Amino acid sequence: MRDKEAGLINNEVTRNRFVWYALGICIVLLILAVYVPGLSTILEMVRPGFQGWLLILGASLIPLVVVQIYKSFLG
């Protein structure tokens, strides 16, 4: 993703199916940890609500945006 030639959508990371499998597994595990009653109690997790999920999504996209801006202007 740091390669100057790599695009945002079409790059080595997005073409790797194992990255997509790992992402899917992580999303499922996160949802299970938050929404399964016994598991969420053990892990002391609370439901973030709609605004919380928006914050999580927005914060997780910050590194992607920063790197793309860096590549555009300084790369």
PDB file of N, CA, C, O and CB in Angstrom:
ATOM      1  N   MET A   1       0.819  -1.198   0.000  1.00  0.00           N
ATOM      2  CA  MET A   1       0.000   0.000   0.000  1.00  0.00           C
ATOM      3  C   MET A   1       0.860   1.257   0.000  1.00  0.00           C
ATOM      4  O   MET A   1       0.396   2.313  -0.430  1.00  0.00           O
ATOM      5  CB  MET A   1      -0.930   0.001   1.201  1.00  0.00           C
ATOM      6  N   ARG A   2       2.093   1.170   0.468  1.00  0.00           N
ATOM      7  CA  ARG A   2       2.961   2.349   0.495  1.00  0.00           C
ATOM      8  C   ARG A   2       3.663   2.578  -0.834  1.00  0.00           C
ATOM      9  O   ARG A   2       4.261   3.632  -1.050  1.00  0.00           O
ATOM     10  CB  ARG A   2       3.990   2.211   1.596  1.00  0.00           C
ATOM     11  N   ASP A   3       3.593   1.595  -1.726  1.00  0.00           N
ATOM     12  CA  ASP A   3       4.226   1.735  -3.027  1.00  0.00           C
ATOM     13  C   ASP A   3       3.576   2.875  -3.805  1.00  0.00           C
ATOM     14  O   ASP A   3       2.350   2.987  -3.848  1.00  0.00           O
ATOM     15  CB  ASP A   3       4.137   0.417  -3.819  1.00  0.00           C
ATOM     16  N   LYS A   4       4.389   3.706  -4.408  1.00  0.00           N
ATOM     17  CA  LYS A   4       3.871   4.860  -5.155  1.00  0.00           C
ATOM     18  C   LYS A   4       2.993   4.428  -6.319  1.00  0.00           C
ATOM     19  O   LYS A   4       2.064   5.141  -6.698  1.00  0.00           O
ATOM     20  CB  LYS A   4       5.021   5.719  -5.670  1.00  0.00           C
ATOM     21  N   GLU A   5       3.280   3.286  -6.877  1.00  0.00           N
ATOM     22  CA  GLU A   5       2.538   2.787  -8.038  1.00  0.00           C
ATOM     23  C   GLU A   5       1.227   2.108  -7.649  1.00  0.00           C
ATOM     24  O   GLU A   5       0.347   1.950  -8.495  1.00  0.00           O
ATOM     25  CB  GLU A   5       3.398   1.816  -8.821  1.00  0.00           C
ATOM     26  N   ALA A   6       1.080   1.708  -6.402  1.00  0.00           N
ATOM     27  CA  ALA A   6      -0.105   0.964  -5.969  1.00  0.00           C
ATOM     28  C   ALA A   6      -1.315   1.879  -5.910  1.00  0.00           C
ATOM     29  O   ALA A   6      -1.252   2.980  -5.363  1.00  0.00           O
ATOM     30  CB  ALA A   6       0.132   0.310  -4.598  1.00  0.00           C
ATOM     31  N   GLY A   7      -2.404   1.415  -6.473  1.00  0.00           N
ATOM     32  CA  GLY A   7      -3.644   2.173  -6.432  1.00  0.00           C
ATOM     33  C   GLY A   7      -4.398   1.903  -5.144  1.00  0.00           C
ATOM     34  O   GLY A   7      -4.049   0.999  -4.384  1.00  0.00           O
ATOM     35  N   LEU A   8      -5.418   2.682  -4.909  1.00  0.00           N
ATOM     36  CA  LEU A   8      -6.217   2.513  -3.701  1.00  0.00           C
ATOM     37  C   LEU A   8      -7.030   1.226  -3.754  1.00  0.00           C
ATOM     38  O   LEU A   8      -7.135   0.519  -2.752  1.00  0.00           O
ATOM     39  CB  LEU A   8      -7.142   3.711  -3.505  1.00  0.00           C
ATOM     40  N   ILE A   9      -7.596   0.919  -4.896  1.00  0.00           N
ATOM     41  CA  ILE A   9      -8.458  -0.249  -5.037  1.00  0.00           C
ATOM     42  C   ILE A   9      -7.703  -1.460  -5.572  1.00  0.00           C
ATOM     43  O   ILE A   9      -7.880  -2.570  -5.071  1.00  0.00           O
ATOM     44  CB  ILE A   9      -9.621   0.072  -5.950  1.00  0.00           C
ATOM     45  N   ASN A  10      -6.881  -1.262  -6.562  1.00  0.00           N
ATOM     46  CA  ASN A  10      -6.180  -2.372  -7.204  1.00  0.00           C
ATOM     47  C   ASN A  10      -4.718  -2.364  -6.784  1.00  0.00           C
ATOM     48  O   ASN A  10      -3.901  -1.634  -7.345  1.00  0.00           O
ATOM     49  CB  ASN A  10      -6.304  -2.289  -8.746  1.00  0.00           C
ATOM     50  N   ASN A  11      -4.398  -3.194  -5.780  1.00  0.00           N
ATOM     51  CA  ASN A  11      -3.022  -3.299  -5.300  1.00  0.00           C
ATOM     52  C   ASN A  11      -2.782  -4.716  -4.783  1.00  0.00           C
ATOM     53  O   ASN A  11      -3.692  -5.544  -4.792  1.00  0.00           O
ATOM     54  CB  ASN A  11      -2.734  -2.245  -4.184  1.00  0.00           C
ATOM     55  N   GLU A  12      -1.574  -4.990  -4.340  1.00  0.00           N
ATOM     56  CA  GLU A  12      -1.234  -6.341  -3.883  1.00  0.00           C
ATOM     57  C   GLU A  12      -2.084  -6.794  -2.706  1.00  0.00           C
ATOM     58  O   GLU A  12      -2.426  -7.972  -2.603  1.00  0.00           O
ATOM     59  CB  GLU A  12       0.225  -6.404  -3.499  1.00  0.00           C
ATOM     60  N   VAL A  13      -2.421  -5.886  -1.838  1.00  0.00           N
ATOM     61  CA  VAL A  13      -3.204  -6.244  -0.647  1.00  0.00           C
ATOM     62  C   VAL A  13      -4.627  -6.621  -1.023  1.00  0.00           C
ATOM     63  O   VAL A  13      -5.135  -7.644  -0.564  1.00  0.00           O
ATOM     64  CB  VAL A  13      -3.219  -5.083   0.358  1.00  0.00           C
ATOM     65  N   THR A  14      -5.273  -5.819  -1.843  1.00  0.00           N
ATOM     66  CA  THR A  14      -6.671  -6.087  -2.183  1.00  0.00           C
ATOM     67  C   THR A  14      -6.822  -7.281  -3.120  1.00  0.00           C
ATOM     68  O   THR A  14      -7.909  -7.852  -3.208  1.00  0.00           O
ATOM     69  CB  THR A  14      -7.293  -4.859  -2.819  1.00  0.00           C
ATOM     70  N   ARG A  15      -5.776  -7.667  -3.812  1.00  0.00           N
ATOM     71  CA  ARG A  15      -5.840  -8.856  -4.674  1.00  0.00           C
ATOM     72  C   ARG A  15      -5.530 -10.142  -3.924  1.00  0.00           C
ATOM     73  O   ARG A  15      -5.676 -11.228  -4.486  1.00  0.00           O
ATOM     74  CB  ARG A  15      -4.878  -8.708  -5.833  1.00  0.00           C
ATOM     75  N   ASN A  16      -5.111 -10.048  -2.681  1.00  0.00           N
ATOM     76  CA  ASN A  16      -4.767 -11.221  -1.884  1.00  0.00           C
ATOM     77  C   ASN A  16      -6.022 -11.745  -1.189  1.00  0.00           C
ATOM     78  O   ASN A  16      -6.558 -11.085  -0.299  1.00  0.00           O
ATOM     79  CB  ASN A  16      -3.662 -10.883  -0.845  1.00  0.00           C
ATOM     80  N   ARG A  17      -6.492 -12.926  -1.590  1.00  0.00           N
ATOM     81  CA  ARG A  17      -7.738 -13.464  -1.030  1.00  0.00           C
ATOM     82  C   ARG A  17      -7.608 -13.771   0.456  1.00  0.00           C
ATOM     83  O   ARG A  17      -8.601 -13.714   1.183  1.00  0.00           O
ATOM     84  CB  ARG A  17      -8.151 -14.725  -1.779  1.00  0.00           C
ATOM     85  N   PHE A  18      -6.413 -14.092   0.919  1.00  0.00           N
ATOM     86  CA  PHE A  18      -6.230 -14.406   2.333  1.00  0.00           C
ATOM     87  C   PHE A  18      -6.426 -13.172   3.211  1.00  0.00           C
ATOM     88  O   PHE A  18      -6.863 -13.289   4.355  1.00  0.00           O
ATOM     89  CB  PHE A  18      -4.842 -14.997   2.566  1.00  0.00           C
ATOM     90  N   VAL A  19      -6.109 -12.003   2.688  1.00  0.00           N
ATOM     91  CA  VAL A  19      -6.374 -10.761   3.420  1.00  0.00           C
ATOM     92  C   VAL A  19      -7.878 -10.606   3.610  1.00  0.00           C
ATOM     93  O   VAL A  19      -8.333 -10.232   4.691  1.00  0.00           O
ATOM     94  CB  VAL A  19      -5.783  -9.527   2.670  1.00  0.00           C
ATOM     95  N   TRP A  20      -8.655 -10.893   2.557  1.00  0.00           N
ATOM     96  CA  TRP A  20     -10.118 -10.786   2.660  1.00  0.00           C
ATOM     97  C   TRP A  20     -10.683 -11.822   3.626  1.00  0.00           C
ATOM     98  O   TRP A  20     -11.613 -11.524   4.376  1.00  0.00           O
ATOM     99  CB  TRP A  20     -10.765 -10.955   1.279  1.00  0.00           C
ATOM    100  N   TYR A  21     -10.127 -13.043   3.616  1.00  0.00           N
ATOM    101  CA  TYR A  21     -10.564 -14.068   4.583  1.00  0.00           C
ATOM    102  C   TYR A  21     -10.284 -13.605   6.010  1.00  0.00           C
ATOM    103  O   TYR A  21     -11.143 -13.717   6.885  1.00  0.00           O
ATOM    104  CB  TYR A  21      -9.851 -15.422   4.312  1.00  0.00           C
ATOM    105  N   ALA A  22      -9.091 -13.090   6.238  1.00  0.00           N
ATOM    106  CA  ALA A  22      -8.719 -12.624   7.579  1.00  0.00           C
ATOM    107  C   ALA A  22      -9.610 -11.464   8.009  1.00  0.00           C
ATOM    108  O   ALA A  22     -10.036 -11.408   9.163  1.00  0.00           O
ATOM    109  CB  ALA A  22      -7.237 -12.197   7.615  1.00  0.00           C
ATOM    110  N   LEU A  23      -9.891 -10.553   7.112  1.00  0.00           N
ATOM    111  CA  LEU A  23     -10.777  -9.434   7.420  1.00  0.00           C
ATOM    112  C   LEU A  23     -12.168  -9.920   7.785  1.00  0.00           C
ATOM    113  O   LEU A  23     -12.766  -9.440   8.748  1.00  0.00           O
ATOM    114  CB  LEU A  23     -10.853  -8.475   6.239  1.00  0.00           C
ATOM    115  N   GLY A  24     -12.678 -10.863   7.025  1.00  0.00           N
ATOM    116  CA  GLY A  24     -14.001 -11.430   7.322  1.00  0.00           C
ATOM    117  C   GLY A  24     -14.036 -12.119   8.677  1.00  0.00           C
ATOM    118  O   GLY A  24     -14.983 -11.940   9.443  1.00  0.00           O
ATOM    119  N   ILE A  25     -13.013 -12.901   8.972  1.00  0.00           N
ATOM    120  CA  ILE A  25     -12.942 -13.593  10.265  1.00  0.00           C
ATOM    121  C   ILE A  25     -12.876 -12.584  11.408  1.00  0.00           C
ATOM    122  O   ILE A  25     -13.545 -12.761  12.426  1.00  0.00           O
ATOM    123  CB  ILE A  25     -11.718 -14.533  10.313  1.00  0.00           C
ATOM    124  N   CYS A  26     -12.086 -11.541  11.253  1.00  0.00           N
ATOM    125  CA  CYS A  26     -11.972 -10.510  12.297  1.00  0.00           C
ATOM    126  C   CYS A  26     -13.289  -9.794  12.526  1.00  0.00           C
ATOM    127  O   CYS A  26     -13.653  -9.517  13.669  1.00  0.00           O
ATOM    128  CB  CYS A  26     -10.897  -9.495  11.928  1.00  0.00           C
ATOM    129  N   ILE A  27     -14.007  -9.491  11.458  1.00  0.00           N
ATOM    130  CA  ILE A  27     -15.307  -8.825  11.603  1.00  0.00           C
ATOM    131  C   ILE A  27     -16.286  -9.728  12.330  1.00  0.00           C
ATOM    132  O   ILE A  27     -17.006  -9.275  13.219  1.00  0.00           O
ATOM    133  CB  ILE A  27     -15.874  -8.428  10.228  1.00  0.00           C
ATOM    134  N   VAL A  28     -16.320 -11.008  11.959  1.00  0.00           N
ATOM    135  CA  VAL A  28     -17.220 -11.950  12.630  1.00  0.00           C
ATOM    136  C   VAL A  28     -16.862 -12.072  14.108  1.00  0.00           C
ATOM    137  O   VAL A  28     -17.753 -12.056  14.957  1.00  0.00           O
ATOM    138  CB  VAL A  28     -17.160 -13.334  11.952  1.00  0.00           C
ATOM    139  N   LEU A  29     -15.578 -12.192  14.430  1.00  0.00           N
ATOM    140  CA  LEU A  29     -15.159 -12.298  15.829  1.00  0.00           C
ATOM    141  C   LEU A  29     -15.508 -11.046  16.624  1.00  0.00           C
ATOM    142  O   LEU A  29     -15.921 -11.141  17.780  1.00  0.00           O
ATOM    143  CB  LEU A  29     -13.663 -12.557  15.910  1.00  0.00           C
ATOM    144  N   LEU A  30     -15.347  -9.892  16.025  1.00  0.00           N
ATOM    145  CA  LEU A  30     -15.697  -8.642  16.696  1.00  0.00           C
ATOM    146  C   LEU A  30     -17.194  -8.574  16.978  1.00  0.00           C
ATOM    147  O   LEU A  30     -17.604  -8.214  18.082  1.00  0.00           O
ATOM    148  CB  LEU A  30     -15.265  -7.442  15.849  1.00  0.00           C
ATOM    149  N   ILE A  31     -17.999  -8.914  15.993  1.00  0.00           N
ATOM    150  CA  ILE A  31     -19.452  -8.893  16.180  1.00  0.00           C
ATOM    151  C   ILE A  31     -19.874  -9.912  17.230  1.00  0.00           C
ATOM    152  O   ILE A  31     -20.739  -9.624  18.058  1.00  0.00           O
ATOM    153  CB  ILE A  31     -20.172  -9.173  14.851  1.00  0.00           C
ATOM    154  N   LEU A  32     -19.276 -11.099  17.206  1.00  0.00           N
ATOM    155  CA  LEU A  32     -19.588 -12.103  18.221  1.00  0.00           C
ATOM    156  C   LEU A  32     -19.222 -11.613  19.620  1.00  0.00           C
ATOM    157  O   LEU A  32     -19.988 -11.788  20.567  1.00  0.00           O
ATOM    158  CB  LEU A  32     -18.855 -13.409  17.916  1.00  0.00           C
ATOM    159  N   ALA A  33     -18.047 -10.998  19.739  1.00  0.00           N
ATOM    160  CA  ALA A  33     -17.598 -10.510  21.048  1.00  0.00           C
ATOM    161  C   ALA A  33     -18.522  -9.435  21.598  1.00  0.00           C
ATOM    162  O   ALA A  33     -18.684  -9.316  22.812  1.00  0.00           O
ATOM    163  CB  ALA A  33     -16.179  -9.965  20.951  1.00  0.00           C
ATOM    164  N   VAL A  34     -19.121  -8.664  20.725  1.00  0.00           N
ATOM    165  CA  VAL A  34     -19.982  -7.568  21.180  1.00  0.00           C
ATOM    166  C   VAL A  34     -21.415  -8.027  21.416  1.00  0.00           C
ATOM    167  O   VAL A  34     -22.045  -7.584  22.376  1.00  0.00           O
ATOM    168  CB  VAL A  34     -19.968  -6.435  20.164  1.00  0.00           C
ATOM    169  N   TYR A  35     -21.946  -8.904  20.565  1.00  0.00           N
ATOM    170  CA  TYR A  35     -23.377  -9.192  20.588  1.00  0.00           C
ATOM    171  C   TYR A  35     -23.781 -10.546  21.176  1.00  0.00           C
ATOM    172  O   TYR A  35     -24.970 -10.763  21.409  1.00  0.00           O
ATOM    173  CB  TYR A  35     -23.891  -9.109  19.223  1.00  0.00           C
ATOM    174  N   VAL A  36     -22.849 -11.455  21.424  1.00  0.00           N
ATOM    175  CA  VAL A  36     -23.194 -12.730  22.061  1.00  0.00           C
ATOM    176  C   VAL A  36     -23.209 -12.502  23.571  1.00  0.00           C
ATOM    177  O   VAL A  36     -22.187 -12.144  24.156  1.00  0.00           O
ATOM    178  CB  VAL A  36     -22.175 -13.876  21.662  1.00  0.00           C
ATOM    179  N   PRO A  37     -24.378 -12.712  24.210  1.00  0.00           N
ATOM    180  CA  PRO A  37     -24.521 -12.333  25.619  1.00  0.00           C
ATOM    181  C   PRO A  37     -23.449 -12.892  26.565  1.00  0.00           C
ATOM    182  O   PRO A  37     -22.854 -12.115  27.311  1.00  0.00           O
ATOM    183  CB  PRO A  37     -25.851 -12.774  26.098  1.00  0.00           C
ATOM    184  N   GLY A  38     -23.185 -14.165  26.567  1.00  0.00           N
ATOM    185  CA  GLY A  38     -22.203 -14.723  27.497  1.00  0.00           C
ATOM    186  C   GLY A  38     -20.789 -14.244  27.213  1.00  0.00           C
ATOM    187  O   GLY A  38     -20.028 -13.933  28.130  1.00  0.00           O
ATOM    188  N   LEU A  39     -20.452 -14.189  25.954  1.00  0.00           N
ATOM    189  CA  LEU A  39     -19.116 -13.777  25.554  1.00  0.00           C
ATOM    190  C   LEU A  39     -18.884 -12.298  25.835  1.00  0.00           C
ATOM    191  O   LEU A  39     -17.808 -11.913  26.292  1.00  0.00           O
ATOM    192  CB  LEU A  39     -18.894 -14.069  24.079  1.00  0.00           C
ATOM    193  N   SER A  40     -19.881 -11.473  25.566  1.00  0.00           N
ATOM    194  CA  SER A  40     -19.721 -10.043  25.829  1.00  0.00           C
ATOM    195  C   SER A  40     -19.602  -9.754  27.325  1.00  0.00           C
ATOM    196  O   SER A  40     -18.938  -8.797  27.725  1.00  0.00           O
ATOM    197  CB  SER A  40     -20.898  -9.266  25.241  1.00  0.00           C
ATOM    198  N   THR A  41     -20.236 -10.571  28.136  1.00  0.00           N
ATOM    199  CA  THR A  41     -20.119 -10.407  29.590  1.00  0.00           C
ATOM    200  C   THR A  41     -18.713 -10.767  30.064  1.00  0.00           C
ATOM    201  O   THR A  41     -18.111 -10.041  30.855  1.00  0.00           O
ATOM    202  CB  THR A  41     -21.163 -11.278  30.319  1.00  0.00           C
ATOM    203  N   ILE A  42     -18.202 -11.883  29.578  1.00  0.00           N
ATOM    204  CA  ILE A  42     -16.857 -12.322  29.958  1.00  0.00           C
ATOM    205  C   ILE A  42     -15.809 -11.295  29.522  1.00  0.00           C
ATOM    206  O   ILE A  42     -14.878 -10.990  30.268  1.00  0.00           O
ATOM    207  CB  ILE A  42     -16.543 -13.701  29.338  1.00  0.00           C
ATOM    208  N   LEU A  43     -15.970 -10.770  28.313  1.00  0.00           N
ATOM    209  CA  LEU A  43     -15.009  -9.808  27.772  1.00  0.00           C
ATOM    210  C   LEU A  43     -15.300  -8.372  28.204  1.00  0.00           C
ATOM    211  O   LEU A  43     -14.560  -7.449  27.863  1.00  0.00           O
ATOM    212  CB  LEU A  43     -15.001  -9.889  26.265  1.00  0.00           C
ATOM    213  N   GLU A  44     -16.375  -8.197  28.951  1.00  0.00           N
ATOM    214  CA  GLU A  44     -16.813  -6.884  29.435  1.00  0.00           C
ATOM    215  C   GLU A  44     -16.974  -5.894  28.278  1.00  0.00           C
ATOM    216  O   GLU A  44     -16.494  -4.761  28.333  1.00  0.00           O
ATOM    217  CB  GLU A  44     -15.809  -6.333  30.465  1.00  0.00           C
ATOM    218  N   MET A  45     -17.661  -6.353  27.236  1.00  0.00           N
ATOM    219  CA  MET A  45     -17.913  -5.528  26.056  1.00  0.00           C
ATOM    220  C   MET A  45     -19.311  -4.932  26.153  1.00  0.00           C
ATOM    221  O   MET A  45     -20.222  -5.554  26.699  1.00  0.00           O
ATOM    222  CB  MET A  45     -17.757  -6.357  24.749  1.00  0.00           C
ATOM    223  N   VAL A  46     -19.474  -3.734  25.625  1.00  0.00           N
ATOM    224  CA  VAL A  46     -20.794  -3.100  25.547  1.00  0.00           C
ATOM    225  C   VAL A  46     -21.070  -2.766  24.084  1.00  0.00           C
ATOM    226  O   VAL A  46     -20.147  -2.556  23.297  1.00  0.00           O
ATOM    227  CB  VAL A  46     -20.871  -1.809  26.448  1.00  0.00           C
ATOM    228  N   ARG A  47     -22.351  -2.720  23.735  1.00  0.00           N
ATOM    229  CA  ARG A  47     -22.731  -2.400  22.362  1.00  0.00           C
ATOM    230  C   ARG A  47     -22.466  -0.929  22.099  1.00  0.00           C
ATOM    231  O   ARG A  47     -22.930  -0.067  22.845  1.00  0.00           O
ATOM    232  CB  ARG A  47     -24.218  -2.744  22.099  1.00  0.00           C
ATOM    233  N   PRO A  48     -21.721  -0.639  21.037  1.00  0.00           N
ATOM    234  CA  PRO A  48     -21.367   0.758  20.780  1.00  0.00           C
ATOM    235  C   PRO A  48     -22.501   1.596  20.201  1.00  0.00           C
ATOM    236  O   PRO A  48     -22.419   2.824  20.233  1.00  0.00           O
ATOM    237  CB  PRO A  48     -20.207   0.809  19.850  1.00  0.00           C
ATOM    238  N   GLY A  49     -23.543   0.985  19.679  1.00  0.00           N
ATOM    239  CA  GLY A  49     -24.621   1.749  19.068  1.00  0.00           C
ATOM    240  C   GLY A  49     -24.208   2.258  17.690  1.00  0.00           C
ATOM    241  O   GLY A  49     -23.073   2.064  17.254  1.00  0.00           O
ATOM    242  N   PHE A  50     -25.145   2.910  17.020  1.00  0.00           N
ATOM    243  CA  PHE A  50     -24.898   3.372  15.656  1.00  0.00           C
ATOM    244  C   PHE A  50     -23.778   4.409  15.596  1.00  0.00           C
ATOM    245  O   PHE A  50     -22.891   4.313  14.748  1.00  0.00           O
ATOM    246  CB  PHE A  50     -26.172   3.955  15.066  1.00  0.00           C
ATOM    247  N   GLN A  51     -23.812   5.381  16.473  1.00  0.00           N
ATOM    248  CA  GLN A  51     -22.775   6.421  16.473  1.00  0.00           C
ATOM    249  C   GLN A  51     -21.403   5.839  16.822  1.00  0.00           C
ATOM    250  O   GLN A  51     -20.384   6.267  16.280  1.00  0.00           O
ATOM    251  CB  GLN A  51     -23.140   7.537  17.467  1.00  0.00           C
ATOM    252  N   GLY A  52     -21.386   4.878  17.715  1.00  0.00           N
ATOM    253  CA  GLY A  52     -20.122   4.223  18.062  1.00  0.00           C
ATOM    254  C   GLY A  52     -19.535   3.472  16.881  1.00  0.00           C
ATOM    255  O   GLY A  52     -18.329   3.532  16.643  1.00  0.00           O
ATOM    256  N   TRP A  53     -20.382   2.761  16.135  1.00  0.00           N
ATOM    257  CA  TRP A  53     -19.895   2.047  14.950  1.00  0.00           C
ATOM    258  C   TRP A  53     -19.398   3.030  13.890  1.00  0.00           C
ATOM    259  O   TRP A  53     -18.407   2.760  13.212  1.00  0.00           O
ATOM    260  CB  TRP A  53     -21.007   1.152  14.364  1.00  0.00           C
ATOM    261  N   LEU A  54     -20.077   4.161  13.744  1.00  0.00           N
ATOM    262  CA  LEU A  54     -19.594   5.180  12.804  1.00  0.00           C
ATOM    263  C   LEU A  54     -18.222   5.708  13.221  1.00  0.00           C
ATOM    264  O   LEU A  54     -17.348   5.917  12.379  1.00  0.00           O
ATOM    265  CB  LEU A  54     -20.599   6.342  12.711  1.00  0.00           C
ATOM    266  N   LEU A  55     -18.041   5.921  14.513  1.00  0.00           N
ATOM    267  CA  LEU A  55     -16.748   6.372  15.022  1.00  0.00           C
ATOM    268  C   LEU A  55     -15.666   5.321  14.765  1.00  0.00           C
ATOM    269  O   LEU A  55     -14.559   5.658  14.347  1.00  0.00           O
ATOM    270  CB  LEU A  55     -16.842   6.682  16.526  1.00  0.00           C
ATOM    271  N   ILE A  56     -15.981   4.068  15.012  1.00  0.00           N
ATOM    272  CA  ILE A  56     -15.036   2.970  14.777  1.00  0.00           C
ATOM    273  C   ILE A  56     -14.658   2.905  13.303  1.00  0.00           C
ATOM    274  O   ILE A  56     -13.478   2.797  12.968  1.00  0.00           O
ATOM    275  CB  ILE A  56     -15.638   1.620  15.233  1.00  0.00           C
ATOM    276  N   LEU A  57     -15.649   2.971  12.423  1.00  0.00           N
ATOM    277  CA  LEU A  57     -15.392   2.915  10.987  1.00  0.00           C
ATOM    278  C   LEU A  57     -14.566   4.111  10.537  1.00  0.00           C
ATOM    279  O   LEU A  57     -13.603   3.958   9.786  1.00  0.00           O
ATOM    280  CB  LEU A  57     -16.709   2.862  10.208  1.00  0.00           C
ATOM    281  N   GLY A  58     -14.937   5.288  10.993  1.00  0.00           N
ATOM    282  CA  GLY A  58     -14.199   6.488  10.620  1.00  0.00           C
ATOM    283  C   GLY A  58     -12.760   6.459  11.095  1.00  0.00           C
ATOM    284  O   GLY A  58     -11.848   6.807  10.346  1.00  0.00           O
ATOM    285  N   ALA A  59     -12.552   6.044  12.341  1.00  0.00           N
ATOM    286  CA  ALA A  59     -11.194   5.988  12.892  1.00  0.00           C
ATOM    287  C   ALA A  59     -10.347   4.927  12.186  1.00  0.00           C
ATOM    288  O   ALA A  59      -9.136   5.098  12.042  1.00  0.00           O
ATOM    289  CB  ALA A  59     -11.244   5.698  14.398  1.00  0.00           C
ATOM    290  N   SER A  60     -10.972   3.840  11.749  1.00  0.00           N
ATOM    291  CA  SER A  60     -10.203   2.796  11.073  1.00  0.00           C
ATOM    292  C   SER A  60      -9.809   3.205   9.656  1.00  0.00           C
ATOM    293  O   SER A  60      -8.881   2.633   9.084  1.00  0.00           O
ATOM    294  CB  SER A  60     -11.002   1.502  11.032  1.00  0.00           C
ATOM    295  N   LEU A  61     -10.497   4.179   9.091  1.00  0.00           N
ATOM    296  CA  LEU A  61     -10.161   4.645   7.745  1.00  0.00           C
ATOM    297  C   LEU A  61      -9.109   5.749   7.740  1.00  0.00           C
ATOM    298  O   LEU A  61      -8.567   6.077   6.685  1.00  0.00           O
ATOM    299  CB  LEU A  61     -11.403   5.137   7.052  1.00  0.00           C
ATOM    300  N   ILE A  62      -8.817   6.319   8.891  1.00  0.00           N
ATOM    301  CA  ILE A  62      -7.840   7.419   8.969  1.00  0.00           C
ATOM    302  C   ILE A  62      -6.470   7.027   8.413  1.00  0.00           C
ATOM    303  O   ILE A  62      -5.913   7.797   7.630  1.00  0.00           O
ATOM    304  CB  ILE A  62      -7.686   7.876  10.415  1.00  0.00           C
ATOM    305  N   PRO A  63      -5.894   5.872   8.772  1.00  0.00           N
ATOM    306  CA  PRO A  63      -4.577   5.520   8.202  1.00  0.00           C
ATOM    307  C   PRO A  63      -4.603   5.415   6.678  1.00  0.00           C
ATOM    308  O   PRO A  63      -3.652   5.821   6.010  1.00  0.00           O
ATOM    309  CB  PRO A  63      -4.093   4.197   8.787  1.00  0.00           C
ATOM    310  N   LEU A  64      -5.680   4.878   6.132  1.00  0.00           N
ATOM    311  CA  LEU A  64      -5.799   4.765   4.687  1.00  0.00           C
ATOM    312  C   LEU A  64      -5.800   6.145   4.028  1.00  0.00           C
ATOM    313  O   LEU A  64      -5.099   6.365   3.040  1.00  0.00           O
ATOM    314  CB  LEU A  64      -7.072   4.000   4.318  1.00  0.00           C
ATOM    315  N   VAL A  65      -6.572   7.052   4.566  1.00  0.00           N
ATOM    316  CA  VAL A  65      -6.661   8.403   4.013  1.00  0.00           C
ATOM    317  C   VAL A  65      -5.322   9.123   4.142  1.00  0.00           C
ATOM    318  O   VAL A  65      -4.876   9.771   3.195  1.00  0.00           O
ATOM    319  CB  VAL A  65      -7.768   9.206   4.722  1.00  0.00           C
ATOM    320  N   VAL A  66      -4.686   9.017   5.285  1.00  0.00           N
ATOM    321  CA  VAL A  66      -3.407   9.697   5.501  1.00  0.00           C
ATOM    322  C   VAL A  66      -2.351   9.191   4.521  1.00  0.00           C
ATOM    323  O   VAL A  66      -1.615   9.994   3.947  1.00  0.00           O
ATOM    324  CB  VAL A  66      -2.927   9.493   6.949  1.00  0.00           C
ATOM    325  N   VAL A  67      -2.263   7.907   4.324  1.00  0.00           N
ATOM    326  CA  VAL A  67      -1.268   7.348   3.402  1.00  0.00           C
ATOM    327  C   VAL A  67      -1.558   7.783   1.974  1.00  0.00           C
ATOM    328  O   VAL A  67      -0.631   8.107   1.231  1.00  0.00           O
ATOM    329  CB  VAL A  67      -1.245   5.812   3.492  1.00  0.00           C
ATOM    330  N   GLN A  68      -2.834   7.799   1.573  1.00  0.00           N
ATOM    331  CA  GLN A  68      -3.164   8.223   0.216  1.00  0.00           C
ATOM    332  C   GLN A  68      -2.830   9.694  -0.008  1.00  0.00           C
ATOM    333  O   GLN A  68      -2.345  10.064  -1.077  1.00  0.00           O
ATOM    334  CB  GLN A  68      -4.641   7.976  -0.069  1.00  0.00           C
ATOM    335  N   ILE A  69      -3.083  10.525   0.980  1.00  0.00           N
ATOM    336  CA  ILE A  69      -2.722  11.943   0.882  1.00  0.00           C
ATOM    337  C   ILE A  69      -1.208  12.092   0.789  1.00  0.00           C
ATOM    338  O   ILE A  69      -0.704  12.870  -0.019  1.00  0.00           O
ATOM    339  CB  ILE A  69      -3.266  12.735   2.096  1.00  0.00           C
ATOM    340  N   TYR A  70      -0.491  11.347   1.615  1.00  0.00           N
ATOM    341  CA  TYR A  70       0.976  11.378   1.598  1.00  0.00           C
ATOM    342  C   TYR A  70       1.503  10.987   0.213  1.00  0.00           C
ATOM    343  O   TYR A  70       2.388  11.639  -0.340  1.00  0.00           O
ATOM    344  CB  TYR A  70       1.552  10.429   2.682  1.00  0.00           C
ATOM    345  N   LYS A  71       0.933   9.900  -0.332  1.00  0.00           N
ATOM    346  CA  LYS A  71       1.379   9.428  -1.647  1.00  0.00           C
ATOM    347  C   LYS A  71       1.066  10.447  -2.737  1.00  0.00           C
ATOM    348  O   LYS A  71       1.829  10.577  -3.693  1.00  0.00           O
ATOM    349  CB  LYS A  71       0.722   8.086  -1.984  1.00  0.00           C
ATOM    350  N   SER A  72      -0.032  11.162  -2.609  1.00  0.00           N
ATOM    351  CA  SER A  72      -0.429  12.130  -3.630  1.00  0.00           C
ATOM    352  C   SER A  72       0.469  13.359  -3.635  1.00  0.00           C
ATOM    353  O   SER A  72       0.876  13.833  -4.696  1.00  0.00           O
ATOM    354  CB  SER A  72      -1.867  12.550  -3.417  1.00  0.00           C
ATOM    355  N   PHE A  73       0.774  13.871  -2.454  1.00  0.00           N
ATOM    356  CA  PHE A  73       1.498  15.128  -2.379  1.00  0.00           C
ATOM    357  C   PHE A  73       3.010  14.976  -2.252  1.00  0.00           C
ATOM    358  O   PHE A  73       3.769  15.713  -2.882  1.00  0.00           O
ATOM    359  CB  PHE A  73       0.991  15.912  -1.233  1.00  0.00           C
ATOM    360  N   LEU A  74       3.439  14.032  -1.446  1.00  0.00           N
ATOM    361  CA  LEU A  74       4.869  13.923  -1.167  1.00  0.00           C
ATOM    362  C   LEU A  74       5.548  12.774  -1.895  1.00  0.00           C
ATOM    363  O   LEU A  74       6.773  12.740  -2.008  1.00  0.00           O
ATOM    364  CB  LEU A  74       5.083  13.766   0.299  1.00  0.00           C
ATOM    365  N   GLY A  75       4.750  11.831  -2.387  1.00  0.00           N
ATOM    366  CA  GLY A  75       5.309  10.643  -3.018  1.00  0.00           C
ATOM    367  C   GLY A  75       5.703  10.828  -4.388  1.00  0.00           C
ATOM    368  O   GLY A  75       6.189   9.891  -5.022  1.00  0.00           O
TER     369      GLY A  75
END
